[in-house]
Amino acid sequence: MEVQQVILTWASIITALGVIFGAVFSAYKWYLKQNKQDDAIKQIKVEQTILTQGVLACLKGLKEQGCDGPVTHAIIEIEKYLNKQAHR
């Protein structure tokens, strides 16, 4: 009887350790995934900033050539947006 109890105790300890290590490993994998996503978001934001500045440059070029109305409105809106982002 005593040997069976020792075996059951060790089996339950090993099982508990396996569950704990599994949970820790899963949490670590989730943490790494979040870091990858954070890096990807930062890269996307940089690309969006460059594209927005390019669009603004194009709109300003159109305005210099005499285009008005929606071009002027778009320039104002983009400059407002960029200004808000710069002060965040």
Protein Blocks (a to p, Z undefined) as FASTA:
>chain_A
ZZmmmmmmmmmmmmmmmmmmmmmmmmmmmmmmmmmmmmmmmmmmmmmmmmmmmmmmmmmm
mmmnopahjlmmmmmmmmmmmmmmmmZZ
